Amino acid sequence: MSTSPRRTALDALHRSLGATMTDFAGWDMPLRYGSERDEHQAVRTRAGLFDLSHMGEITVTGPQAADLLDYALVGNIGGVGTGRARYTMICREDGGILDDLIVYRLQEQEYMVVANASNAQVVLDALTERAAGFDAEVRDDRDAYALIAVQGPESPGILKSLTDADLDGLKYYAGLPGTVAGVPALIARTGYTGEDGFELFVAPEHAEPLWRALTEAGAPVGLIPCGLSCRDTLRLEAGMPLYGQELTTELTPFDAGLGRVVKFEKAGDFVGRAALAAAAERAESAPPRKLVGLVAEGRRVPRAGMDVVAGGEVVGRVTSGAPSPTLGKPIAMAYVDAAHAAPGTAGVGVDIRGTSEPYEVVALPFYKRQK
């Protein structure tokens, strides 16, 4: 049976702005409003406004909320201070990545876990199952929040004009409750663009007034609405992984070069510990493949699934590829054999429809903002 895609609280507004809509993880989401390149450049140089209400919020509360999350996830969640956030992952028993997450500690006994839209149900089910025996409650809060992000160098100034919250004191990966344009919000200094920015969690009925207030406040400095298309090129330039592309259940965090998120030193057992310890050892002795950046010498754009070749042999696979507005060339992330993974490795190409197009191997990220 076909179910129609879900719509966010801002759906009618997106359509009134002439957005090109697309089905993304079962949601109708704006792909772009005008030019993807213009939207991308706005975020890099000024500011962009995103609707991210498709993300999955799960609340975990109770006396043993921290213990449950320490057991269920690979990170040291009990060590996260109130008002702070942590990037982490939830893995299977065999170490495969179920999803990458951001966990916010809202209060001593209350956490918000933010999952990718495509995995929200999987994460909810896994947390609910892993909660057995813990004095903690797992609550599906996906319908309780709309999520609006303002990203880019002008975003602090835009937000300051609409809130008296202490934005200067709000560090990267921290969140605090406040009021923005008269609307109660969790203000988080997080994002997926490689720029400074904020994500605002609000009640769905407040999403439209907040979007309009941000649009108005940002107009003088060039803020524009942005869709998922430029979000993908922004995160690709910033070397940020996307679940389903750089991260899958077939890979452990160590395979993805993100072993740092696994905290073996935390007390107690956690799901996947033994398999991840073995993966950590493998990664140290002889990593099978490494995640690298590739920059095109020509104009042809690599796409996910294309083979990386060297000396007539397949040595890897592209996970994400796109034209980079910032570099002015096509770029890709790819898993390649360790022997070809060093930056500057010569003779590497991408097989684009039967032709090996030359690419330079580079270290990730492709782009890092000047702080």
C-alpha positions in Angstrom: 0.0 0.0 0.0 1.3 3.5 -0.8 1.3 6.0 2.0 1.5 9.6 1.0 4.5 11.5 2.3 4.3 13.3 5.6 4.2 17.1 5.5 5.9 19.5 7.9 4.2 22.4 9.6 5.8 24.7 7.0 4.6 22.8 4.0 2.1 25.4 2.7 4.7 28.1 3.2 7.3 26.2 1.2 4.8 25.9 -1.7 3.9 29.6 -1.5 7.7 30.3 -1.9 7.7 28.2 -5.1 9.8 25.4 -3.6 10.5 22.3 -5.6 9.4 19.5 -3.3 10.7 16.0 -3.1 10.0 12.8 -1.1 12.8 12.4 1.4 12.6 9.5 3.9 8.8 9.6 3.7 8.5 13.3 4.1 7.6 16.0 1.4 10.6 18.3 1.8 11.9 21.4 -0.2 14.7 20.4 -2.5 15.4 24.0 -3.6 13.5 27.3 -3.9 15.6 28.8 -6.7 19.2 28.1 -7.6 21.0 25.5 -5.6 24.3 27.3 -6.1 22.8 30.6 -4.9 21.4 28.8 -1.8 24.8 27.2 -1.1 26.7 30.4 -1.5 24.2 32.2 0.8 25.1 29.8 3.6 28.8 30.1 3.0 28.9 33.9 2.8 25.7 35.2 4.5 22.9 33.0 5.9 20.4 30.3 4.9 17.1 29.1 6.5 16.2 25.4 6.5 13.2 23.4 7.5 14.5 20.2 9.2 11.3 19.1 10.8 11.7 15.7 9.2 14.4 14.8 11.8 13.3 12.4 14.6 13.3 13.6 18.2 13.2 11.0 20.9 13.0 12.0 24.6 14.6 9.8 27.3 13.8 10.6 30.9 14.1 9.1 34.3 16.6 8.3 37.1 18.5 5.9 34.8 18.2 7.9 31.6 22.0 8.4 31.4 22.7 4.7 32.2 20.3 3.6 29.5 21.9 5.9 26.9 25.4 4.8 28.0 24.4 1.2 27.4 22.4 1.8 24.2 24.8 4.2 22.4 28.6 4.1 21.8 29.3 7.5 23.4 29.8 8.6 27.0 26.4 10.2 27.4 26.5 10.3 31.2 29.5 12.6 30.9 27.6 15.2 28.9 26.8 18.3 31.0 23.3 19.8 31.2 22.8 22.2 28.3 25.4 20.5 26.2 25.2 18.1 23.1 27.2 15.2 21.8 27.6 13.6 18.4 27.4 9.9 18.8 26.1 6.7 17.1 23.9 3.7 17.9 25.3 0.4 16.7 24.1 -3.1 16.4 25.6 -6.0 18.5 27.9 -6.7 15.5 29.2 -3.1 15.5 27.3 -2.0 12.4 26.0 1.6 12.5 22.2 1.9 12.9 22.4 5.7 12.9 24.5 8.7 13.8 22.8 10.9 16.3 23.0 14.2 18.3 22.1 13.8 22.0 21.2 16.9 24.0 21.1 16.8 27.8 18.2 19.1 28.6 18.1 18.4 32.3 19.8 16.1 34.8 17.3 13.3 34.0 16.2 14.4 30.5 17.8 13.9 27.1 16.7 14.5 23.6 18.1 12.1 21.0 17.9 13.5 17.4 17.9 10.7 14.7 18.0 11.0 10.9 14.5 10.9 9.4 15.1 7.7 7.5 16.2 5.9 10.8 13.9 7.5 13.4 11.7 4.5 13.8 14.7 2.1 13.9 16.3 4.2 16.6 13.1 4.5 18.6 12.6 0.7 18.4 16.2 0.0 19.4 16.1 2.4 22.4 12.8 1.1 23.5 14.1 -2.5 23.4 17.3 -1.6 25.1 15.5 0.3 27.9 14.3 -3.0 29.4 15.6 -3.2 33.0 16.4 0.5 33.2 14.3 3.0 35.3 13.9 5.3 32.3 11.2 6.1 29.7 11.7 6.4 26.0 9.2 8.7 24.3 8.5 9.3 20.6 8.5 13.1 20.3 8.6 13.4 16.5 5.3 15.2 16.4 6.1 17.5 19.3 8.7 19.5 17.4 9.3 21.4 14.3 13.0 22.1 13.6 14.3 25.3 11.8 17.9 25.9 11.2 19.6 29.2 10.4 23.2 28.6 9.2 26.0 30.8 8.0 28.3 33.6 9.2 25.4 36.1 9.6 23.3 33.7 11.7 24.4 34.9 15.1 23.5 38.5 14.3 20.1 37.5 12.9 19.2 35.5 15.9 20.5 38.1 18.4 18.0 40.5 17.0 15.2 38.1 17.9 16.2 36.8 21.3 17.7 37.9 24.6 19.3 34.4 25.1 23.1 34.5 25.7 24.2 33.5 22.2 27.8 34.6 22.9 28.0 32.2 25.8 26.5 29.4 23.8 29.3 27.1 22.6 29.3 24.9 19.6 27.4 21.7 20.5 25.4 23.3 23.3 21.7 24.1 23.7 19.7 26.3 25.9 16.0 27.0 26.3 15.0 30.5 25.3 12.5 32.6 23.4 13.0 33.5 19.8 10.7 36.1 18.2 8.3 35.5 21.2 8.3 31.7 20.6 9.6 29.2 23.2 12.5 27.3 21.6 15.4 25.1 22.4 18.3 27.0 20.8 21.1 24.7 19.8 24.4 25.8 18.3 24.6 22.8 15.9 24.4 22.3 12.2 25.3 20.2 9.2 26.8 22.8 6.8 30.4 23.5 8.1 29.3 27.0 9.1 28.4 28.6 12.4 24.7 28.4 12.9 21.7 27.4 15.1 19.0 24.8 15.2 15.7 25.9 16.8 13.4 23.2 18.2 9.9 24.6 18.5 6.3 23.4 18.8 4.9 22.8 15.2 2.3 25.6 15.7 5.1 28.1 16.2 7.1 27.1 13.2 5.5 29.5 10.7 5.6 32.7 12.8 9.3 31.9 13.7 10.2 31.2 10.0 8.6 34.6 9.0 10.4 36.5 11.8 13.7 35.0 10.8 13.1 35.7 7.1 12.3 39.4 8.0 15.3 39.8 10.4 17.7 38.1 7.9 16.6 40.0 4.8 18.9 43.0 5.2 22.0 40.7 5.4 21.0 38.4 2.6 19.4 35.4 4.3 17.4 33.2 1.9 15.4 29.9 2.3 17.4 26.8 1.4 16.5 23.3 0.5 17.9 19.8 1.0 19.9 20.0 -2.3 22.3 22.7 -1.0 22.4 21.1 2.4 23.9 18.0 0.7 26.6 20.0 -1.1 27.4 22.0 2.1 27.8 18.9 4.2 29.8 17.2 1.5 32.3 20.1 1.3 32.5 20.0 5.1 33.4 16.3 5.0 30.3 15.4 7.1 29.0 11.8 6.6 25.4 11.1 5.5 23.7 8.0 6.8 22.9 5.6 3.9 26.0 6.8 2.0 29.1 7.1 4.2 27.5 5.3 7.1 25.6 2.0 6.9 24.9 -1.2 9.0 27.7 -2.8 7.0 30.3 -0.4 8.5 31.5 0.2 12.0 32.4 3.7 13.3 36.1 2.6 12.8 35.5 1.8 9.2 34.1 5.2 8.7 37.1 6.9 10.3 34.9 8.0 13.2 36.2 5.6 15.9 36.7 8.6 18.2 32.9 8.5 19.0 33.3 5.1 20.6 34.1 5.5 24.3 35.5 2.2 25.6 36.6 3.9 28.8 33.1 4.5 30.0 31.8 2.3 32.9 29.7 -0.8 32.1 28.9 -2.7 29.0 27.3 -1.2 25.9 25.7 -2.7 22.8 28.4 -3.8 20.3 31.3 -3.3 22.7 33.1 -6.6 21.8 32.6 -6.3 18.1 33.8 -2.7 18.2 36.9 -3.5 20.2 37.8 -6.0 17.4 37.0 -3.4 14.8 39.3 -0.9 16.5 42.1 -3.4 16.5 41.6 -4.2 12.8 41.5 -0.5 11.9 44.9 0.0 13.6 46.7 -2.9 12.1 45.4 -3.0 8.5 42.4 -0.8 7.7 40.7 -2.4 4.7 39.5 0.9 3.2 39.6 4.5 4.3 37.2 7.4 3.7 38.9 10.0 1.6 38.1 13.1 -0.4 38.5 13.2 -4.2 38.7 16.3 -6.3 38.2 16.1 -10.1 40.7 17.3 -12.6 37.9 17.5 -15.2 34.3 18.6 -15.2 32.5 15.2 -14.9 30.6 14.7 -11.7 31.1 11.5 -9.7 28.0 9.9 -8.2 27.4 7.5 -5.3 28.1 3.9 -6.2 30.7 4.6 -9.0 34.0 2.7 -8.8 37.3 4.3 -7.9 40.0 2.8 -10.1 43.8 2.7 -10.1 46.0 0.8 -12.6 43.0 -0.8 -14.2 41.8 -2.2 -10.8 38.8 -1.2 -8.7 40.3 0.2 -5.5 37.2 1.8 -3.9 33.7 3.2 -4.3 32.2 6.7 -4.3 29.7 7.3 -1.5 28.8 10.9 -2.3 29.6 13.2 -5.2 28.6 16.6 -6.5 29.8 19.8 -8.1 31.4 21.9 -5.3 30.3 25.5 -5.6 33.1 26.6 -3.2 36.0 24.8 -5.0 34.5 25.2 -8.5 35.2 21.5 -9.3 33.4 18.2 -8.8 34.2 16.5 -5.5 33.4 13.1 -3.9 33.8 11.2 -0.7 34.9 7.6 -1.3 36.1 4.5 0.6 39.4 3.5 -1.1 41.9 0.8 -0.3 44.5 1.9 2.2 47.3 1.7 -0.4 45.6 4.5 -2.4 44.3 6.6 0.5 47.2 8.9 1.2 46.5 12.5 0.1 48.3 13.2 -3.2 48.3 9.5 -4.3 48.7 9.6 -8.1 46.9 7.6 -10.8 43.5 7.4 -9.1 40.4 7.8 -11.2 36.6 7.4 -11.0 34.9 5.2 -13.6 32.2 7.5 -15.0 30.2 5.5 -17.6 33.2 3.5 -18.8 35.8 6.3 -18.7 38.4 6.6 -16.0 38.3 10.3 -15.1 41.4 11.6 -13.2 40.9 12.6 -9.5 43.2 13.8 -6.8 43.1 12.1 -3.4 42.8 14.8 -0.6 42.3 14.8 3.1 38.8 15.6 4.4 37.2 18.1 4.8 37.3 19.9 1.5 36.3 23.1 3.2 36.9 24.5 6.7 35.5 27.9 7.7 37.9 30.5 9.1 37.1 31.1 12.7 
